[in-house]
Amino acid sequence: MKTIGGKINSDYGWEITVFQKIRNISDGIIFFEKKINWDRYLADHSPRFEFHVILFNLTIIEINIYYLHHRNNE
């Protein structure tokens, strides 16, 4: 896995993944997929921002910025 990450501050972290194989072509193929998500719902590890581009079963880039802590279910 080609992932790096760290902390932005005491509450938020970040991760970037590049060129990671998702699955074999014999299992199926994702020709192209793009996901941009800004989730503000208060749950585990949110709010969070996600940007993910997949081309031919390969993650080209995935960027996540997320809340580091678990939240209690209320």
Buried (B, 14 or more C-beta within 10 A) or exposed (E): EEEEEEEEEEEBBBBBBBEBEBEEEEEEEBEEEEEEEEBEEEEEBBBBBBBBBBEEBBBBEBBBBBBEEEEEEE
